Amino acid sequence: QVQLVESGGGLVQAGGSLRLSCAASGRTYSIATMGWFRQAPGKEREFVAAIRLSDGRTYYADSVKGRLPISRDNAKDTVYLQMNSLKPEDTAVYYCAGARSYSSNYYVAAQYAYWGRGTQVTVSS
């Protein structure tokens, strides 16, 4: 099995920055793609960003492209989400997810077998 643990969330003012981390443990060799999703109160979980671990190729939701770059450190089995120029609408619980293979449907939550418990990000105006 694989365990994912997010960290780095918190309260920040609009325009500020945070860096989320997702540490993987267990059978990490089984993970091919890592993603970040978020869920705001009263809304469905939505895709934020993903990274293919084999070559570092990245994918983004249009709403965050250019502001929330995803990166990985394979030696540390950790994926990061650098959150810049934060907006109140970025307020949500952010979840890290791992998929056993790469799929062109990387933005679909059902593609991911492993999930962290989430970390709260709150952006004040």
N, C-alpha and C positions, 0 to 999 in steps of 0.2 A: 504494500500500500504506500501511498504518498500522503504526507502531511504538508499543508501550506499555512504559514502564519504571516499575517500582515502586520505592519507597524508603521508609525510615522504620521498618523492622522492627528487632527487637532482643530483648534479654532484659529482662524487667520482673517485679517481684514481683506477686503476686496483689493486686488492688485498685488497681493502678497504671493508667497511661494511656500510650498511644502514638498517634501520628497517621501513618497511611500515606498516601502520595501516589502518584498514577499520572499520569505525564506522557505525553501523546499527541503524536506528530509524524507528518508525512507528510500523507496525504489525510484529515485529521481531519474535514472537512466530510461525509465519508461515514458518520460514526458518529452513531447516533440514541440509543442506550442504552449506558450504561456500568455494569458490574457488578463486584462483588468476590465471589470464591469462595475457599474454603480447603480444604486437604487435610492431614489429620493422618496420622501414620504408621499404615499398615495399614488406612486407611479410604478411602472413596471421596471424590472432590471434591464439596463441597457448597456450595450457594448461601448467601451472606451478605446482600448488599444490592445494589440497583440504583437507578439514577437515569435518568430520561428527560431528555435534554439540552434539549429544546425548552421545557419548562415547569418542570423541576426536581422533577417528581413522583417520590417515593421509594417503595421497596418493600423489605421486610425479611423475613428468616427469623424465625420466632417465637423462636428461641433467642437472638437478639441484639437484638430490638426494644427500643428505649429505651436501649441501651448503646453501640451502634456506629453512630452517625448517618453517613450518606453525604452528601456535598455536592460541588458542582462550581464551578469558576471557568472560565467559557467563554472569557474573554479570554486565559487562560493555558493553555487546553486541558488542564486538570488536574482530576482527581477525587480526593477525599480520603475516607478512612475514619477517623473519630475513634473511638478505641477506649478506652472508659472502664470502670472497675470490672472490670478483666480477671480472668479465672478460669483456672486451669490447663487446663481443657478448651478454652480458646480457642487453645491451642498448636497451630500448624499453619503450613504455607506458605500465604501469602495471594497470590492471583493477581488481577490486574486484567484485565478483558475488555471488548471493545467489540463491539456489534452494529450491523448496518447499518440495522436498522429496529426499531421497538417491537413487541413481541409480548406477549400475555398470558402466554406461557410464559417470561417473563423469568428465571425461576429454573432454567431448563434450560440446562446448559452448551453444548449443541449449537446453541443459538440465537446464540451469539457466534462471530464470524469471527476476531476478533483477540485475542491473548493476550500478556500479559507473561510474564517468566520466573519471577516470584514473589519474595517476600521472606519470610524466616523470622521468625515471632513465637513467642517462648518465654516462657511465664508460669510462674514458680516459685511453689511453695506455701510 
